[in-house]
């Protein structure tokens, strides 16, 4: 059949009486059939034409990206086609992918091509290659095949579908055969898998090379990020015994706002009003919580309260914060190179930030000796700083801060450390992930000072556990309510002309 006739047949048109053809495949039963593509319009959104358009006018797949270096052609032999549809489709996919890689390789030698041009070329060639394959397929199967090969070559393989799904908040890969996802606070096993450990390793290497990191046997674990800011952690053998491990914490394309948190029930309107006032009044605030409780999201929301025009310096291991202000300097630590040189730590960046005339210093997370430098900065005129820390309660936050300060290597008396904490930190915002999958602010706690050898705390808001659980939905009915105690730091609001309505601290108000 001529190419024009094959393309017309794929569109359901008839140029001439079609020749007899073998019976088309039934819908494939492998994982390609579970692809998110269910509409031909996803392939050609720009033209509105049925799939596929003419070869020379094939539009680029606008939803695809070209992250990192393109993969080399696989060296393993093509899968042997056996009597099943799964093997036939696997063999077809291998041939199409191999041919696409060969054609891309020939164009990559043209250094004048941009990444966008190379991506457009790849998507056009992919459509041509599939059309040239004289294998009878339904239009839906053809779309699935093109999307699957596109994800493998131009995206992140089987992870691309999960990354494009806005309902997925976290992806956890435990080896090539096991991918778990978190949706609506619940973790489930995904149907997606990698074909081999080699394919999984290739995706990991593609991710880390984009941000100038490396992963190999000499450096088998790494923190990185995706172009959209999603956080990535990867561990490969020999540390990961049963195959490479990859964890991706996704962030919303549009950063959440305080109105979103109120709508979700994570905070109450009174709490949001108080937190806004605390940020505007330049109080030093720590956001505490366990893994996956939403600390970074809360830090993003609270940073949105910083007035425009203030100079903000953010310091992170891997850039995650999505600040909306204009005057922002983002600093990112750097690991040592293959020779063990060139490492730039959070402590180095924090010390340097003090010479950058910051109005605010935002540390993504305190997890080591940088806690001492942060406390010193807060105590030397850099009020209004924000950071996060792993801790299960406000009292645990104090104990953990003490431990982190000791990790700085300074032989400081315990009382001196506690005095630093009591004078530097004003507010602890405690988050928890409840067993119904929701994330809530369970404490807003004031650090009042020292009483003997103890740092004194006073809760301004506490989660109401007594409200119980709704038996129909399984969700907690409770919310975080005021304790009725007016924090001492409210007096500082007057210096900035901030007025809080007295009902904010009314324990009966919801």
N, C-alpha and C positions, 0 to 999 in steps of 0.2 A: 504494500500500500504506500502511495506517495505521502510525503510529510503533510501536504495541504489536506489530503483526505483524512489522515489520522487526526489532525487538529480539528477538522470539521466534525468528525465522528465524536470526538470528546465533547464538542459543544452540542451534540444532538442534532446536527445538521446533516444533510445528505447531498453530496456533490454528484455522486453517481451511484448506481446500485452497489451496495457494499458486498464484497466477496464473503464467502462462507468463512467463518472463524470458529475456532474452538470455543466451547462454553466458557464464559467468564468465570473468574474465581468467585467463590462465595465470599462474603465479608471475612477478612482475615481474622484469625483468632489470637494472634500474638499481640504484644503490647502496643503495636502500631495502631490497632483498632481502637484503643482507648485514648487516642490523642484528643486534644481539646478542639480540633478543627471539626466543625460540623456544618460549616457553610463555605461555599465557594467564594463568597464575597470577601472573606478574610485574605485570600490570596491576591485579589486584584481590586483593592479598595479604591484606587485612584481612577480607574477607567470605568468601573461599573459594568464591565463586560463579563460574560461567562468565562469560566476557566477552561483551557488556558488561552490567553490572547496570542496574537501573532508573535512569532519568535523575536522579531526585531523590536517590537513595542512592549515586551513584557515588563511591567513595572516592578520596581524593587519591593521586597517584602518589608514594609515600613516598620513592622514590629520587631524585626530581627536586628541584632547588633553584631559587631565584629570585634569581640573582646580578645585582646592579646594576639599572639602569633597564631597563624593558621596551622592546623595539625599536619604533620608529615603523613605521606601515604603509608597506610599500614603495611607491615612486612609479612603478616601472617597470610596464608593462602585463603582464598575465598571459601566460605562455608560450602560443604558438599551438599548439593541439592538432592534431597531424597524424595520419598513419595508423598510427603505431606505439604500442605499449603504453607505451614510455618517455615519449612526449610526453603521452599521456593521463594517466598517473600524475603527471607533472610539473604538468600543468594542474590536476588534482584537488588536489594538495598546495598549489599556490598559492592556490586558492580557499579551502580550509580554513584555511590560515594567515592569509589576509586577513580572513576572517570572525572568526577568533579574536581577532586584534589589534583589530578594531573593537569586539568585545564587552568585551575587557579595558579598552580605552580608555574606554568608558562607565562602568566600575566604578572606574577609578583616580581619578575625580573625588571619590569618597567617601573622605575623608581618615581616616575612622574605621577603615577596613580595615587590618589588619596584612598584612605580606608573606605570612604563612602562609595567612591567609584569602583573599588575592588569588590565591595559587597554587592553593588548593583550588577556587576559583571557576573558574580557567582550565582545570584538568583536567576538571572536570565539563562545562564548556561545550564543550571539545574533543570529548568523547565524543558530546555531543548533535549537534554540527555534522557529525561523520562519519556519525552515524546518519541525519541529515536528507538527506545526499547520496544521491540515488537512483542510485547506481552499484553494480552487483553486484560484490562482492568476497568472497573467501574470508575466513574468520576470521583466518587468519595474515596476509594482506595488510592487513586492517584494523588489526591490532595494530601492524604495521610502520609504517603511515601515521601512527597516533596517536603512536607513539614518535618518529618523525622530526620531526613538527611540534612535539611537546613539547620535543625537544632544541633546535630552532631558536628557539623562543619563550622557554622557561623555562630552558634550559641554554646550552651553548656549541656548538650546531650539530653538525657532524660530529665535533668533538673530544670531545663528551660520551661517546660510546661508548668512546673510547680512555681517557678519564679514569676511567671506571668499571671498566676492565680492570686488575685488580691486577697482571697480568704485565707491563704496560707501565710502564717506569721513566722514559722520556723521550720527549717528542713534539717533533718539529722540522718546522715548516711553512716551506717554501720557496716562497711564493706560493700562490695558491688551488688550483693543480692538483697540488701535490706535498706529501705529508705523510709523513715518515719517522718510525718509532718504534723505540725500543730495547727489546728483550725478551731477558732472560737474557744480557745483555752484547753482543748482536748487533743491528745496525741494519738494518732492512728497510723497503721502501716499502709504505705502507699503501694499501688500496684506497679509503679515504675521501678525499674531495676537497670543496672549497668550490665552490658554484655560481658565484661571482664574487668579484672583489677587494672589492667592496662588502660582501659577506657576511663575508669575513675581517676587514675593517676594523671592522665592527660588533662582532664577537666580541672583538677587541683592545680596543676602547673600553669594552666592557662589563666586561672584566677590570680595566683600569687605574682606571676610575672608582670601583670598589669600595673601593680603598685611597687615594682622594683624589689620585691622580696624573692627569696629562693627557698626551695624545699628539696632536700635530698638526704642521704643517709647521715651526712655530717650535721645536718640541721633538719631533723625529722618532724618538727612542729613549727607552725607559723600562724600569726594573726594577720589578716588582710581585710580587704573590703571590695565590694563590687562597685561598678560605676555609679549605681544609684545610692550608694552609701550603706548598703546592707553589710553587716558584720560577718566575717568569715574566720573560722578556726579550722585548721587541718592538721592531722597527725597521720604519718605514714609508718609502715613497718621499718625497723623492728619494734618501735614503740607500740604501734597498733598491731596486735597479734593476729587478729582475724581479718585483716585487710584494712585499707586506708579508711580513716574516719574524717568526715567533713560535716561541719555544723554551720548553718547559715541563719543568722538572725535578720529577718527582713524588716525594713522600715517602710512606712507608708510613703507613697509617691508624693502625696500632699501631707506635710507635717500636721499632726493632730493639734488642735487648739484647746484652750481651756473649756470652751463651750462643748467640744466633743467629750472631754472627760466628765463634765457635768451630766451630759446626756447618757453616757455609759454608766453613771453611778459611781465612778471612781473617786470623785470629790463632790462635796456639796457646794452650793453657791456661796455660803458663808465662808467655807474654807478657801475657796478661790479668791474671795474678796480679801481675806487676811493674807494669803500668800502674795497677792499682787502688792499689797501695802508693804510687806516685808522686803520684797525685792526693790521696790522704789525707794525705800528708806535705807538702802545699803546695809541690810543685815547679812551676816555670813551664814549660809544655809548649807546643811548636809542632807542629801537625799539618801536614805538607807533602805536596804531591802535585800532579799535573797536573789538568786539567779532567776531571770525571767519575770521579775515582778514589775518591770516597767520603769526602772530608774532613769534610763536614758531618755525615754519619752517624757517623763516628768521634768527632767532637767531642761529638755527642749521647750516645754510649755512654760516653765518658770523663766527661762531666759527671754521669752517673748515679752515679759513685763519690763525688761530693761529699757529705759527711755532711749529714743533715737538720739544719735549724736555722741553717746558715750563710747569710748574706745574699749573694745572687748578683745582679750587675748584668750583663745581656747588652746588647751594642751591635752593631747590624747595619744594613746598608743596607736590606734588606727582611727582616722577621722570618721566620726559618726554623727556629731551634732549638726543640726540643720538650723543655724541661727538666721533670722530674717533681717537683722539690722544691717546697715551699710558699712559701719566702721568696725569690721571684724578682722582679726588676724588669726588664722588657724595654723597651729604648729603640731607636727606629728613626729613622734620618736622614731629612731632608726636602729635596727639591729646591727650587729657587727657583720662585716663582710666575711668572705670565705677564709681570709687570713686572720680573722679575729680582731680586726681593727675597724675604726670608724663608727663605733656605737655611740648613739646620742640618746640618753635616757630622759625619762620624765623629769627627773631632778635637774638635769642640765637645762632643759627647756624652761622649767619653772624659775630657776635662778636667772636665766637670761631674760625672761619676761619682765622682771622687775626693772630692767633697763629700757623697756619699751614704752614707758609712760602709760600703763594701762589704767583705765577707770575700773575695769572689772577683770578678774582672772577666773576662768572657768576650767577646772580640771575634770576631764572626763571620768576618771576613777582614781581614787587613792588606794593603792594596793601594796605599797612598800615605803621606803624611807622618805619618799617625796612628801609624806604626811607632815614631817617636821618642817620642811621648807614652806609648805602651804600654811601651816599654823603661824610661822614667823611672818609670812607675807600679810596674813590677816591681822596680825598684831602690830604691823608697822605701817599703817595708813592705807592699806588696800582693802577697805571694807567693801561689802557687796559681792564677795566672791562666792562661787557655787561649786559644789563637787558631789560625787556619789561615793558610796562605800558599801561593802557587803556586811550586813549585820541583821540580826533577827528582831531587835528591839532597840529603842533609844538607849537603854542602859548598856546593852551589848555594843552599841556604837561607841560609847566612851571607852569601854575596855579594848575594843579593836583598835581605836585610834592610839591608845597607849602602846599597844603591841607594835603597830606600824612605825610609830616614832622611834621605838627602840631599835627597829631594823635599820635606822639611819646610821648606826654605829657610834652614836654619841652616848657617852656614859652620863646620862642625866638622872637625877633623883626622881623617883616616882611622883613625889609631890610637885616638883617643878613641871613635869609633863602635864599633870592634871591642871595646874594653874594656867598653863599655856592653853589647854583645851577650853577651860572655863571662860577665859577672857577672849578667846578667838571666835568660838562658835556660838551663835545666838539661837539657832533653831535647827531641830532635827525633824525631817519629814519622813515618816516610816511608811513603807509600802509592803503589802503582803499579797501573795497569790492565794486566794481561798480555794477550798476544795471543789467549789462549783465552777472553777476555771476563771473566775473574774479576778481582776486586779484592783485593789482598793487602797486608799490611804487610810491607815488604821491609827496613826498618831500624828499630831503636830505638837511637838514638845519644846518647851523653852529650857535652855541651859541657863540657870540663874546665877551660878557662881560656886564657891567652895564653902563647905561647912565641915570644919575639921579637916580630915583627909579625904572627904567624899565630895564628888561633883554633884551638886543638887539639880534635880530636874523637876519641871512642873508641866503636866499635860494641859494643853489648851483644848485639844479635840481628841476624842477617843471613839473607836468603832463600837457600835451598839450590838454586841453579840446576843443580847437577850431577845432581840426581835425574832430569832429563829430562822427556819428555812421554809420556803414556800413548797408544800408537798407536790404541787402541780408542775412546777418548773425546776425544782431542785436548787433554786438560787436563794442566797441569803437575802432576807428582807431588810436587814439592818443597814444603817448608814453611819457615817462618822458625825457625832454630835459634839457640841461644845460642852466642856465640863463646868461652865459657869465662872471659871477663874479668868480674870483679866491679866494677860501677861505683862510683865514689867517693861518689855521692849516697846509696848504701845506708846509709852511716853516719848520715845525717840521719833515717833511719827510726826509729832508737832513741829520738830525742827525742819521737816521737809514739807510742811503744809498739808499733810495727809490726814483726812478725816475719816474715821470709821464709825459707822452707825452702831450705837450701843447694842442693838439687837444681834449683832454678829456673835456675841458671847452669850446669847440667850439659850440655855439648854433645851428649851421647849421648841425652838424654831427649827424647821427642817429645810 
